Amino acid sequence: MKERSVVPVAANVAIRRAILLAALLLSLARTTQSFSPSHEQRPPTLSNRLQQNQPNPQRHPSLSSTSLRLKSTSPPPYPVRVTVLGGGNFGLALASVVAKKGVPTTLLVRSPDVASHINEHHRHPTKMSDIALPRLVRATADKKEALSDATYIIHAVPVQYTRAFLETVKDEIPPNVPVLSASKGIETSSLGFMADILKECLGDDRSYAFLSGPSFAREICEGVATAVVIASEDLMLADDLAELMSGDDFCVFTSRDVIGVEVGGAVKNVIAIAAGMCEGLGLGTNAMSGLVTRGCGEMRRLGIYLGARPSTISGLSGVGDTFGTCFGPLSRNRRFGYRLGKGETAEQIRASMGGSEVAEGVDTSIALVKMIKEKCKGYRLDLKYPILFGMADIIEGKMKPMEGMQNIMNFPVRMENYDERF
């Protein structure tokens, strides 16, 4: 009798425990629901807004940081619209990237005739004229028309012309609209990076982001697979821009290391000139590979001194962009260096290029050396940055290309990375 009574008692205990557990889980679910908005109440993501073309009253994409969101009470301009400043090759490429995502994109160019040609024929009359632009790309030479309803602005004007250009358009740029810079280099007059120039011209009351990586404009327009990185102190802005621009053939990563991305984008152009010069001198693959590697070492050394992360220098915006620029046939900086190696002077090459092409590394090379001397305190800077210093001397005509290469080969014997003696 005792054995038969054990089974019902155990069963009753198990049932009571199951009922208590179910009641507890139900209570917990109701409590969680009361503190969490339902799926329908949550604000749509950027991709939802792009697909549904609907406004998001809770978060303006151009006001990514909390401080900026609190500064503006005006309604956000929806649907999402992008304005690209600069009608050069890279401006055309980035306009194509955005427009392919279904976003209306306005291209601000200097000439009304160029704007009319783009709008009528959907291609630029002189730059990559064999490539058709997406239908959603519209060009204009009217600053107010281009900027008045912009949700995002992409800046693709060369560094040395940026300050003067921004002075002509800054009054038309709406408050708080973020700016994505695709320009790389150092301004010769101020020795500042793009982050410095943008803040000085457009103020601190907006967010900025910086795009870099191995990305030739023609390959982007042709739909060749491309990977880049966007860095911003406002990581929410970087995430929104990555979502806005990423597609099947354009992959965007994000970072907070703005100075690392800027250093890589500037120094790689100088290294590319050196690599092209090496090829022009006929020194072979061994010499070019060694030169590029040592140049990346100088990039890392400078980046770390200025506060960059080593991982950024070894990433897409540093080593990645350097490889593309040094070995890619579409690189203007590499072609400039090749002609230097063949015996032309920098002045002769520049005169032949006219205003149609800009090799950013030429001016950046001179500015880099000035900046290093000004900001990097220490002993024998020329031994720490022999390639950067040597290229500046060659471009300024103080040294012949072969002499510069011989100086590097006769460098004092020491550890490969002398600043890592541990």
Secondary structure, DSSP 8 states (H G I E B T S, - for coil): -HHHHHHHHHHHHHHHHHHHHHHHHHHHHHHHHHHS--GGGS---HHHHHHH----TT--TT--SHHHHHH--S----S--EEEE--SHHHHHHHHHHHTTT--EEEE-S-HHHHHHHHHHSS-SSSSTTS---TTEEEES-HHHHHTT-SEEEE-S-HHHHHHHHHHHGGGS-TT--EEE---S--TTT---HHHHHHHHH-SSS-EEEEESS--HHHHHTT--EEEEEE-SSHHHHHHHHHHH--SSEEEEEES-HHHHHHHHHHHHHHHHHHHHHHHTT-HHHHHHHHHHHHHHHHHHHHHHHT--HHHHTSIIIIIHHHHHHH-TT-HHHHHHHHHHTT--HHHHHHHHTTT---HHHHHHHHHHHHHHHH--SS-HHHHSHHHHHHHHHHTTSS-HHHHHHHHHT-----TTTT---
